[in-house]
Amino acid sequence: MTETLFLTSADVDGLATPAEFVDAVRDGYRQRGEGAPAEPRTKLTNAEPPGFLTTYAAVLPDTGAMGGYMYSAGFGAEDAWFATPLFDAESGEPIAMVDGASMNPFKTGATGAVAADELARADASSAAIIGSGPQARGQLRALATVRDLETVWVFSPTKEHRESFAGEMDRRLDASVAAVASAAAAVEGADVVVTATNASDPVFDGDDLEPGTHVTAMGQYDPDKRELDAKTIEKATYVPDLEARVTRDAGSFIAALEGGVVDEDHVHAELGDVVAGNAPGRESDDEITVFDSGGTGIETVAGAYLLYEKAEEAGLGQTIDFAPGSEALTGE
């Protein structure tokens, strides 16, 4: 038997700051660029009741941990549950099981912030947020740790939602955050554009992007989801989290590929290669850059291990016993 720490969402809620998540995730992608293994998501769909089960995993040897997500969404409850198993990367023993609900927006937001730090202009001070849910909150809070934001415009289709989001973020951040009535109004003049939606069609016109804009798109992890139009993909330096997923579930890239606008060589580099210095990030002030974030085990393991270490220090959680396979197979 080995003792494994079980951490509830309440245990880890607020345990780490957005900046700490960014640092942990940055190091995770640095390890990926240096050869750490990670695989894109596997998504199993169910017709009735409609829902899906998703898994993805990564090994971060320098962190000393490996694991990933297994989560369900939809089905009868029409909700989502995130289970995050962590294993020791040397012994292979399970060290933690984390309820990933409260972590999810922060580790995903941290990934967007790491990409923005590498790909946005150093002087970027304005941002557009398309979306107003938990993921949009996580993206903006993390982005504010890597750029000195002065102005943020937010748009989502429901007026009450975007105004509530703007009010909350205006109080939380040093930047001035305001709701606007259209995506075009949000994108106009923005140095950084973040899309955090579940849209099946592009949420803004690529012609509205100013030269030098960086775009983080984090809601297109399905072939049928397209937050970005083909014009945006075509004129951008395109960086995915994992190159292996761009023809599997990166909806906007797949649409641009099928439309003959780009070919597979349009992929500049994985984020990990940019972080590790194997490939350049932004090379000019006029360059438009896109980070396509579909979700990986890299940020999941990095974020969960950060919380595990902090929980250990704080004496949080409860231990559960895991039996090794040798015992299960022999009964001894």
KAMOZI-V273257 format. One record per run of one state. SS is the DSSP state (~ for helix, > for strand, _ for the rest). FROM is the first residue (numbers start at 1). TO is the last residue. Records with the same first field share a line. If there is no record, write none. Layout:
SS=FROM-TO  FROM-TO
This chain:
_=1-1  8-8  13-17  34-37  47-50  61-64  75-78  89-93  100-103  120-125  131-133  144-150  156-158  173-175  180-182  188-191  196-205  209-213  218-229  241-242  246-250  259-263  268-270  276-287  293-296  315-317  323-324  331-332
>=2-7  38-46  51-60  65-74  79-88  94-99  126-130  151-155  176-179  192-195  214-217  236-240  267-267  288-292  318-322
~=9-12  18-33  104-119  134-143  159-172  183-187  206-208  230-235  243-245  251-258  264-266  271-275  297-314  325-330
